[in-house]
């Protein structure tokens, strides 16, 4: 699958797969009936997230055609060599813990983060973990993320960068009106409960899953989160790929 705004060497890829007797499909069009062994996502991290969501039981090879690409295994200039290595079996699969989020009207499996935000004013959210209330967050919102999401929205809140194979979640406030506020790292066994405390009459609160709006929230309504039974599967080639990506994307020297 791919970001349609880009021009991709589809014919080259088809020739490569034909050479080893494998069938290739363009997944942006019609999903095949047969079981997939590999999904190649060509785009930025948003394209990768879409691929992981649509094909949860399939390894995803992410090629960076965007600007950041924390989740990608190579850049567009490396496409042919990267695919060759996969076809030759020279790769590893990184399995990532996911969240399952239940909210009014539905539920979602979460790869990066769940965000509860108001439209323009601060509000209060009561936070409970494993059935016990821990505190009330007053600010622009609350974010609960996975280790994969620690290099996404959580990064901009000042949260910790977490190794992708860590079995945990991160809870943090967004622009809290409290100078003692800190991000909290929770074990993946934790059950997280957010209850919207109050809103002004002209205010709205919204729930976002991996950057997409899923519902609005009214005072007294809740979001429940726990570890998902699913795992995201990303293909990489070197054991130190995570730190190599950090050094490249964050200009660490």
Backbone bond lengths (Angstrom), bond angles and torsions (degrees), N, CA, C in turn:
res aa  C-N    CA-C-N  psi(-1)  N-CA   C-N-CA  omega(-1)  CA-C   N-CA-C  phi
1 X - - - 1.453 - - 1.521 108.65 -
2 X 1.349 116.10 160.35 1.454 118.20 -170.90 1.514 111.45 -155.12
3 X 1.293 115.19 162.89 1.458 123.73 171.01 1.533 106.48 -80.56
4 X 1.341 116.98 116.03 1.468 120.61 -171.78 1.523 113.89 -67.07
5 X 1.342 118.26 -11.02 1.458 119.71 179.75 1.523 112.19 -77.69
6 X 1.317 117.67 -5.82 1.453 121.73 -176.97 1.535 110.71 -106.51
7 X 1.327 115.04 161.11 1.461 121.52 175.52 1.525 107.75 -105.02
8 X 1.325 116.82 122.54 1.463 120.75 -172.33 1.527 110.83 -120.29
9 X 1.350 116.70 150.11 1.472 120.89 178.56 1.529 111.63 -80.66
10 X 1.334 115.78 65.54 1.463 120.66 -175.88 1.528 111.17 -62.89
11 X 1.332 116.81 -41.44 1.471 119.66 -178.46 1.527 110.87 -62.75
12 X 1.326 117.48 -39.06 1.459 120.33 177.80 1.522 110.79 -62.24
13 X 1.332 116.93 -43.90 1.462 120.61 179.71 1.529 110.98 -64.01
14 X 1.332 116.56 -42.36 1.463 119.45 -179.76 1.530 110.71 -61.79
15 X 1.330 116.20 -40.08 1.464 120.09 177.91 1.528 111.07 -63.02
16 X 1.330 116.50 -40.86 1.459 120.57 179.64 1.528 111.59 -63.27
17 X 1.321 117.68 -41.75 1.468 120.70 -179.57 1.526 111.23 -74.35
18 X 1.332 116.75 -36.67 1.467 119.53 176.19 1.528 110.82 -60.77
19 X 1.327 116.44 -35.79 1.457 121.45 -177.23 1.529 112.05 -62.66
20 X 1.345 116.49 -30.54 1.473 119.42 -179.59 1.524 111.44 -103.92
21 X 1.335 117.06 11.47 1.459 120.97 175.73 1.513 114.69 76.55
22 X 1.328 117.32 26.87 1.470 121.41 179.50 1.520 109.79 -110.58
23 X 1.334 115.11 147.90 1.455 120.61 -179.51 1.529 109.69 -94.14
24 X 1.335 116.96 137.92 1.458 121.68 179.16 1.519 110.44 -114.38
25 X 1.333 117.02 137.78 1.458 123.10 177.65 1.526 109.43 -123.77
26 X 1.319 116.88 145.55 1.460 121.90 170.39 1.525 107.14 -90.05
27 X 1.318 117.47 107.63 1.456 121.58 -169.21 1.516 113.20 -78.40
28 X 1.331 119.17 -10.64 1.464 120.36 176.62 1.519 111.77 -72.70
29 X 1.306 116.45 -11.29 1.464 119.94 -176.86 1.531 110.50 -104.25
30 X 1.307 118.83 -87.34 1.462 122.27 -178.14 1.521 108.86 -117.30
31 X 1.330 116.72 127.50 1.452 120.32 178.12 1.520 109.86 -73.62
32 X 1.328 118.65 131.88 1.464 121.16 -178.82 1.518 111.85 -72.93
33 X 1.339 115.74 155.51 1.462 120.69 177.11 1.530 111.09 -76.93
34 X 1.322 116.93 -27.56 1.461 120.07 -176.22 1.527 111.70 -76.07
35 X 1.340 115.10 158.32 1.451 121.42 178.76 1.523 110.45 -70.08
36 X 1.325 116.51 136.67 1.461 121.15 179.67 1.522 110.39 -91.78
37 X 1.328 116.18 140.80 1.462 121.82 175.94 1.531 112.28 -98.79
38 X 1.330 116.69 -20.83 1.457 121.71 -175.72 1.522 109.24 -158.31
39 X 1.336 116.32 139.78 1.461 122.16 171.41 1.525 107.68 -119.16
40 X 1.337 116.84 128.42 1.460 121.72 174.57 1.526 107.39 -102.42
41 X 1.328 116.67 118.35 1.463 122.17 179.52 1.519 108.25 -105.19
42 X 1.325 116.58 116.89 1.463 121.66 -178.47 1.522 109.13 -112.77
43 X 1.330 115.60 108.98 1.457 121.91 -177.55 1.505 109.18 165.42
44 X 1.339 116.11 -150.20 1.452 121.08 175.83 1.512 110.35 -96.62
45 X 1.338 116.42 -167.51 1.462 120.13 -178.87 1.524 112.02 -62.35
46 X 1.342 117.91 -30.02 1.462 120.29 177.50 1.512 112.20 -62.39
47 X 1.332 117.19 -40.94 1.464 121.50 177.08 1.517 110.55 -64.98
48 X 1.335 116.45 -38.41 1.465 120.61 179.00 1.529 110.43 -64.59
49 X 1.340 116.91 -44.34 1.461 120.67 178.70 1.526 111.17 -60.12
50 X 1.322 117.07 -40.19 1.463 120.90 178.55 1.520 110.84 -63.55
51 X 1.329 116.81 -41.43 1.460 120.86 179.04 1.524 111.16 -64.32
52 X 1.326 117.39 -43.51 1.464 121.18 179.44 1.524 111.40 -65.10
53 X 1.327 116.79 -35.57 1.463 120.58 179.08 1.530 111.43 -70.63
54 X 1.337 116.89 -43.28 1.461 120.78 -176.48 1.526 112.81 -74.61
55 X 1.330 117.23 -26.88 1.468 121.08 -174.99 1.525 109.32 -131.32
56 X 1.348 117.20 69.39 1.465 120.57 -171.08 1.522 114.75 -67.54
57 X 1.318 118.41 -21.11 1.463 120.41 -176.84 1.524 112.88 -102.91
58 X 1.320 116.31 14.08 1.462 120.47 -174.24 1.535 110.70 -123.71
59 X 1.342 118.24 135.09 1.469 120.01 175.31 1.530 110.87 -62.29
60 X 1.327 115.75 140.35 1.461 121.97 -178.32 1.529 109.30 -116.39
61 X 1.343 115.59 125.25 1.457 122.32 172.41 1.523 107.35 -97.74
62 X 1.331 117.01 115.04 1.461 121.70 -174.68 1.523 110.40 -103.19
63 X 1.341 116.01 123.92 1.461 122.65 178.13 1.518 108.28 -111.74
64 X 1.319 117.01 126.61 1.459 121.66 -172.58 1.524 112.23 -78.46
65 X 1.326 115.37 110.44 1.463 122.42 170.08 1.531 109.30 -113.70
66 X 1.348 116.67 10.44 1.453 121.27 -179.78 1.515 111.20 -105.67
67 X 1.345 115.75 -148.36 1.460 120.57 -175.20 1.524 113.15 -110.41
68 X 1.336 118.37 -25.62 1.467 120.05 -175.98 1.517 109.84 -109.62
69 X 1.317 117.65 -77.45 1.456 120.34 172.15 1.511 115.92 77.80
70 X 1.359 118.38 44.10 1.458 120.45 175.39 1.531 111.56 -63.26
71 X 1.325 117.07 -27.24 1.463 120.81 -174.85 1.519 113.50 -94.74
72 X 1.319 117.42 0.85 1.457 120.36 -172.83 1.521 112.58 -92.31
73 X 1.345 114.82 153.34 1.467 121.45 -178.19 1.515 112.48 -98.50
74 X 1.330 117.86 -9.85 1.460 121.32 -179.30 1.508 110.60 -172.85
75 X 1.328 116.08 166.97 1.456 121.67 178.11 1.527 110.40 -96.79
76 X 1.319 116.11 171.35 1.472 121.39 -175.73 1.527 112.18 -59.36
77 X 1.339 116.73 -31.83 1.471 119.35 179.98 1.524 112.08 -69.84
78 X 1.341 116.76 -16.47 1.462 121.56 -178.09 1.515 113.13 -102.28
79 X 1.329 117.61 6.71 1.461 121.18 -170.72 1.522 112.29 -54.59
80 X 1.333 117.83 -51.58 1.463 119.81 -175.94 1.526 111.39 -62.59
81 X 1.328 117.92 -44.85 1.467 120.14 -178.09 1.523 111.27 -68.14
82 X 1.332 117.08 -36.21 1.463 120.70 -179.97 1.524 110.73 -66.88
83 X 1.325 117.58 -45.79 1.458 120.46 178.93 1.520 110.52 -64.22
84 X 1.325 117.54 -38.02 1.467 120.78 177.28 1.531 110.45 -59.31
85 X 1.316 117.32 -42.90 1.467 120.67 179.69 1.527 110.93 -63.77
86 X 1.327 117.40 -38.19 1.457 120.13 178.31 1.531 110.32 -66.14
87 X 1.327 116.25 -45.16 1.473 119.73 179.51 1.523 111.36 -63.67
88 X 1.331 117.39 -27.42 1.469 121.32 177.67 1.528 112.49 -86.97
89 X 1.335 117.04 0.75 1.458 120.53 178.37 1.514 114.81 79.25
90 X 1.334 117.89 15.68 1.470 121.74 -177.27 1.529 110.12 -96.21
91 X 1.316 117.16 69.93 1.458 120.77 -178.75 1.526 109.94 -153.55
92 X 1.330 115.28 170.22 1.454 122.67 174.43 1.525 108.25 -130.93
93 X 1.331 116.92 156.36 1.463 121.85 179.58 1.523 109.06 -112.36
94 X 1.312 115.54 123.82 1.460 122.44 176.15 1.523 108.67 -95.62
95 X 1.338 116.96 115.23 1.460 121.13 178.44 1.527 109.86 -93.44
96 X 1.322 116.23 133.67 1.460 121.85 -174.11 1.531 110.87 -119.09
97 X 1.343 116.36 137.00 1.452 121.13 175.65 1.531 109.58 -71.02
98 X 1.339 116.81 142.68 1.459 123.06 179.43 1.522 109.89 -120.59
99 X 1.320 115.61 159.79 1.461 122.79 171.52 1.517 110.31 -95.98
100 X 1.337 116.13 150.35 1.464 120.87 165.67 1.517 106.67 -113.81
101 X 1.317 116.39 124.13 1.460 122.05 -175.03 1.528 109.95 -116.67
102 X 1.339 116.12 127.12 1.460 122.53 174.64 1.526 108.87 -109.12
103 X 1.319 116.55 129.52 1.458 122.84 -177.82 1.517 108.31 -140.13
104 X 1.327 118.54 166.11 1.471 119.99 -179.08 1.526 111.36 -55.06
105 X 1.316 116.46 119.87 1.457 121.64 176.79 1.506 115.54 93.61
106 X 1.345 119.09 -1.17 1.469 117.28 179.78 1.520 113.48 172.84
107 X 1.322 114.29 -169.69 1.463 121.42 178.31 1.522 108.52 -153.81
108 X 1.337 115.70 160.56 1.465 121.13 -178.42 1.519 109.79 -148.18
109 X 1.346 115.12 150.86 1.448 121.50 166.91 1.531 106.85 -90.47
110 X 1.316 116.25 133.21 1.464 121.86 -167.26 1.525 109.79 -115.89
111 X 1.326 116.62 122.94 1.461 121.54 -179.88 1.523 110.88 -89.10
112 X 1.322 117.50 -44.61 1.466 121.75 -176.40 1.528 113.46 -103.25
113 X 1.339 116.63 -66.27 1.453 118.59 -174.16 1.521 112.76 -161.64
114 X 1.334 113.99 159.26 1.470 123.49 168.51 1.524 106.70 -110.88
115 X 1.321 116.16 132.49 1.469 120.83 -179.39 1.524 108.81 -126.26
116 X 1.330 116.01 131.61 1.461 122.42 171.09 1.517 107.15 -111.97
117 X 1.348 116.79 118.37 1.470 121.38 -175.99 1.514 109.97 -134.62
118 X 1.356 115.06 152.82 1.457 120.29 171.01 1.514 108.79 -91.23
119 X 1.321 116.60 169.38 1.455 118.69 -179.32 1.527 112.35 -77.12
120 X 1.366 117.89 -34.19 1.464 116.11 -178.93 1.516 114.27 -160.65
121 X 1.323 120.03 -6.71 1.464 120.65 179.34 1.519 110.67 -122.17
122 X 1.342 115.66 159.45 1.457 119.76 173.25 1.527 109.92 -66.00
123 X 1.337 115.04 151.23 1.451 120.13 174.29 1.525 108.99 -143.54
124 X 1.342 116.42 178.70 1.454 121.83 -178.47 1.526 110.22 -116.04
125 X 1.328 114.85 138.27 1.466 121.51 178.34 1.523 108.38 -131.12
126 X 1.322 116.87 124.82 1.460 121.49 175.34 1.522 108.84 -83.44
127 X 1.331 116.55 128.14 1.459 122.69 -176.03 1.522 109.39 -111.36
128 X 1.342 116.17 126.90 1.456 122.12 176.00 1.523 109.27 -124.98
129 X 1.329 116.73 145.72 1.459 123.07 176.38 1.523 108.07 -129.49
130 X 1.329 115.85 126.34 1.468 122.37 -179.67 1.525 112.45 54.29
131 X 1.333 115.68 37.60 1.457 121.22 175.38 1.505 115.25 87.18
132 X 1.339 118.24 -5.67 1.454 120.75 179.61 1.510 111.71 -112.04
133 X 1.335 116.69 131.04 1.459 120.15 -179.49 1.523 109.16 -71.31
134 X 1.354 117.51 132.10 1.457 120.42 -179.04 1.527 112.30 -106.98
135 X 1.339 118.55 -35.13 1.455 119.44 177.06 1.518 110.31 -176.81
136 X 1.332 114.95 173.06 1.461 122.02 174.02 1.522 108.26 -111.04
137 X 1.313 116.21 128.15 1.464 121.31 177.51 1.529 108.70 -96.15
138 X 1.326 115.85 124.87 1.458 121.32 174.82 1.517 107.75 -113.96
139 X 1.316 116.83 116.41 1.452 120.66 -178.29 1.514 110.72 176.36
140 X 1.347 115.61 -155.13 1.460 120.48 -179.03 1.514 112.86 -81.20
141 X 1.334 117.17 -13.91 1.445 118.87 179.77 1.514 112.59 165.39
142 X 1.343 114.54 -173.40 1.458 123.10 179.13 1.521 107.91 -133.78
143 X 1.331 115.66 142.43 1.462 120.55 178.40 1.524 108.56 -129.73
144 X 1.337 115.96 134.67 1.462 122.42 174.81 1.527 106.44 -125.03
145 X 1.325 116.66 120.70 1.459 119.61 -173.34 1.510 113.56 -129.74
146 X 1.323 114.98 165.13 1.450 124.02 176.28 1.534 109.15 -93.78
147 X 1.342 118.13 170.41 1.461 118.79 172.10 1.529 112.78 -56.14
148 X 1.333 117.54 -38.35 1.464 120.38 175.96 1.521 110.52 -60.32
149 X 1.329 116.98 -39.54 1.457 121.45 -179.56 1.514 114.49 -75.49
150 X 1.350 117.91 -7.70 1.464 119.52 -178.51 1.530 112.38 -66.61
151 X 1.336 117.65 -18.40 1.466 120.76 175.44 1.533 111.21 -102.74
152 X 1.338 116.33 15.04 1.459 121.57 177.12 1.523 110.38 -107.53
153 X 1.328 115.87 -125.45 1.467 121.58 -179.11 1.534 110.95 -58.79
154 X 1.345 117.25 -39.10 1.459 120.24 -179.37 1.531 112.49 -56.46
155 X 1.316 116.17 -32.49 1.466 120.19 -179.50 1.527 110.55 -60.82
156 X 1.336 116.50 -38.41 1.466 120.19 -178.30 1.518 112.33 -74.35
157 X 1.343 118.58 -17.73 1.462 121.02 177.48 1.521 111.72 -86.42
158 X 1.335 117.42 -4.18 1.454 120.82 -177.67 1.506 113.69 87.95
159 X 1.335 116.96 13.45 1.452 121.04 179.31 1.521 111.67 -71.65
160 X 1.339 117.86 169.31 1.464 121.45 -178.14 1.522 111.93 -74.77
161 X 1.330 116.04 149.68 1.462 120.93 170.04 1.526 107.07 -86.30
162 X 1.322 116.42 126.91 1.462 121.70 -172.78 1.518 109.87 -117.92
163 X 1.319 116.12 137.19 1.465 120.76 176.19 1.528 109.68 -56.78
164 X 1.323 118.01 137.65 1.472 120.61 -173.05 1.516 114.58 -64.65
165 X 1.350 118.58 -23.10 1.453 119.29 -179.90 1.530 112.38 -92.23
166 X 1.343 118.08 5.36 1.464 121.44 175.07 1.528 109.38 -68.53
167 X 1.333 116.32 142.87 1.465 121.49 -176.01 1.527 108.58 -101.73
168 X 1.339 116.18 75.53 1.464 119.65 -173.55 1.519 110.13 -157.10
169 X 1.344 114.49 173.65 1.455 122.56 172.62 1.535 108.87 -131.22
170 X 1.334 116.35 162.14 1.464 121.69 179.13 1.519 108.76 -122.97
171 X 1.339 116.02 133.69 1.462 122.40 176.92 1.519 108.25 -118.91
172 X 1.327 116.07 130.70 1.466 119.74 -176.92 1.517 109.45 -149.51
173 X 1.333 116.11 151.35 1.450 120.78 171.68 1.521 110.46 -86.70
174 X 1.324 115.98 158.83 1.463 121.30 178.22 1.524 108.00 -110.07
175 X 1.330 115.58 117.36 1.479 121.31 -178.98 1.534 111.18 49.06
176 X 1.322 115.88 54.83 1.462 120.16 -178.81 1.532 112.03 -67.24
177 X 1.324 115.25 146.36 1.454 121.28 174.75 1.532 108.57 -89.44
178 X 1.341 114.81 59.32 1.460 121.09 -175.88 1.520 107.71 -164.11
179 X 1.318 117.51 112.56 1.455 120.68 -174.87 1.524 112.28 -73.49
180 X 1.331 118.95 -12.17 1.466 121.39 178.91 1.521 112.48 -93.94
181 X 1.329 117.44 2.56 1.464 120.14 -177.63 1.526 111.18 -68.16
182 X 1.322 116.25 145.03 1.453 122.83 179.10 1.524 109.68 -144.79
183 X 1.323 115.64 152.62 1.462 120.11 173.12 1.530 108.89 -68.45
184 X 1.338 115.94 147.79 1.456 122.31 179.23 1.524 108.34 -119.22
185 X 1.347 116.26 128.60 1.459 121.47 175.72 1.524 108.23 -95.87
186 X 1.337 116.34 125.18 1.462 122.52 -175.15 1.524 110.06 -116.61
187 X 1.332 118.08 148.07 1.468 119.49 174.29 1.521 110.09 -66.68
188 X 1.315 116.73 153.66 1.468 119.75 -176.92 1.523 112.44 -67.69
189 X 1.334 117.71 -11.40 1.468 121.08 175.70 1.523 112.12 -78.73
190 X 1.340 117.01 -8.57 1.469 121.04 -176.23 1.527 111.12 -68.30
191 X 1.316 114.91 143.34 1.474 122.22 171.49 1.534 107.18 -106.27
192 X 1.319 116.40 120.37 1.463 122.56 -172.18 1.520 109.56 -108.72
193 X 1.314 115.99 134.28 1.462 122.10 -173.78 1.526 108.11 -131.68
194 X 1.327 117.07 120.05 1.468 122.31 177.28 1.521 108.97 -113.60
195 X 1.322 116.94 126.13 1.464 121.39 178.46 1.525 108.92 -120.84
196 X 1.318 116.41 123.01 1.465 120.81 179.08 1.518 109.18 -68.82
197 X 1.337 115.93 121.72 1.458 121.26 -172.55 1.519 112.41 -79.23
198 X 1.329 116.27 -55.66 1.461 119.33 -179.07 1.523 110.30 -157.11
199 X 1.329 114.77 161.28 1.462 122.56 175.77 1.514 108.84 -144.72
200 X 1.327 116.63 150.09 1.450 120.31 170.15 1.528 109.18 -73.22
201 X 1.335 118.48 157.59 1.469 120.88 -176.05 1.525 114.22 -56.33
202 X 1.340 117.19 -32.59 1.464 119.56 -176.95 1.525 112.10 -97.77
203 X 1.323 117.56 15.95 1.460 122.07 -174.53 1.519 110.74 -108.17
204 X 1.330 115.82 149.36 1.460 121.78 176.70 1.514 109.73 -128.87
205 X 1.319 116.11 148.98 1.467 121.79 174.07 1.520 108.46 -121.07
206 X 1.325 116.19 140.65 1.457 121.04 -175.90 1.517 110.55 -130.25
207 X 1.319 115.18 147.91 1.464 122.43 176.95 1.520 108.09 -105.98
208 X 1.335 115.92 130.25 1.460 122.32 178.28 1.529 108.85 -119.99
209 X 1.316 115.92 135.62 1.468 122.20 175.99 1.521 107.92 -117.52
210 X 1.314 116.90 118.24 1.462 122.47 -178.02 1.526 111.66 50.48
211 X 1.339 114.92 41.36 1.461 121.30 175.35 1.509 115.84 87.55
212 X 1.337 118.45 -6.30 1.466 121.44 -177.40 1.527 110.57 -108.97
213 X 1.346 118.31 136.04 1.474 120.18 178.98 1.525 110.95 -69.74
214 X 1.333 116.39 136.04 1.469 120.00 179.95 1.518 112.51 -119.41
215 X 1.354 118.17 -26.68 1.460 119.31 178.34 1.519 109.93 -169.25
216 X 1.325 115.61 167.26 1.464 122.59 169.83 1.521 108.03 -101.20
217 X 1.327 115.92 156.99 1.465 120.88 -177.50 1.516 109.25 -126.12
218 X 1.340 115.84 137.90 1.463 122.73 176.89 1.525 109.12 -107.93
219 X 1.344 117.62 158.19 1.466 120.06 178.92 1.530 111.35 -53.26
220 X 1.336 115.57 135.00 1.456 121.63 -178.61 1.514 114.08 91.29
221 X 1.339 117.37 -16.88 1.463 119.72 177.72 1.524 110.37 -81.53
222 X 1.342 115.19 156.77 1.465 119.38 -169.66 1.530 111.41 -129.39
223 X 1.331 113.55 159.68 1.469 123.19 169.66 1.532 106.48 -121.68
224 X 1.324 116.55 131.66 1.459 121.22 177.06 1.520 109.55 -115.46
225 X 1.337 116.60 134.92 1.459 121.40 -178.59 1.525 110.95 -133.10
226 X 1.324 115.81 142.91 1.458 122.44 176.17 1.522 107.70 -155.99
227 X 1.311 116.33 171.30 1.462 120.34 179.88 1.530 110.30 -62.86
228 X 1.330 115.24 135.32 1.464 121.80 176.53 1.520 110.35 -80.11
229 X 1.340 115.64 153.13 1.466 119.06 174.29 1.524 111.45 -76.61
230 X 1.325 117.01 -11.74 1.464 120.97 178.72 1.531 110.79 -84.88
231 X 1.317 115.39 160.72 1.461 122.84 171.69 1.517 108.11 -131.74
232 X 1.320 117.10 139.06 1.460 120.90 171.46 1.525 108.35 -81.75
233 X 1.345 116.98 141.71 1.460 121.72 -179.56 1.533 109.59 -123.04
234 X 1.328 115.70 115.20 1.462 121.69 179.58 1.520 109.89 -117.49
235 X 1.313 116.11 139.59 1.463 121.62 -179.44 1.526 110.42 -92.49
236 X 1.337 115.21 133.55 1.462 122.39 173.67 1.529 108.63 -138.89
237 X 1.340 116.36 177.59 1.460 119.87 -173.23 1.527 114.08 -123.36
238 X 1.319 117.89 -28.62 1.455 120.91 179.89 1.528 109.42 -119.19
239 X 1.342 115.98 147.41 1.458 120.30 -178.74 1.525 111.87 -64.13
240 X 1.317 117.99 -27.87 1.462 120.70 -178.62 1.529 112.23 -96.21
241 X 1.346 116.92 23.50 1.464 120.87 -175.33 1.526 111.46 -57.27
242 X 1.338 118.15 -36.01 1.460 120.83 -175.70 1.528 110.78 -63.51
243 X 1.336 117.06 -46.30 1.458 120.04 -179.14 1.525 111.37 -73.22
244 X 1.327 117.02 -29.86 1.466 119.56 174.89 1.529 110.18 -64.58
245 X 1.350 116.46 -42.04 1.461 119.88 178.04 1.523 111.45 -65.94
246 X 1.348 116.76 -40.94 1.454 119.51 177.74 1.524 110.97 -60.76
247 X 1.327 116.76 -46.34 1.464 120.47 -179.51 1.519 111.49 -60.73
248 X 1.336 116.09 -39.21 1.466 120.46 -178.20 1.527 111.55 -73.59
249 X 1.349 116.91 -46.80 1.459 120.17 -173.45 1.528 112.81 -78.01
250 X 1.351 117.13 -31.73 1.458 120.66 -176.63 1.521 113.39 -102.18
251 X 1.326 115.91 4.14 1.479 122.52 179.18 1.524 111.67 56.91
252 X 1.353 115.48 43.07 1.455 119.54 173.70 1.518 109.33 -77.37
253 X 1.293 117.48 140.70 1.470 121.23 179.68 1.513 109.77 -131.51
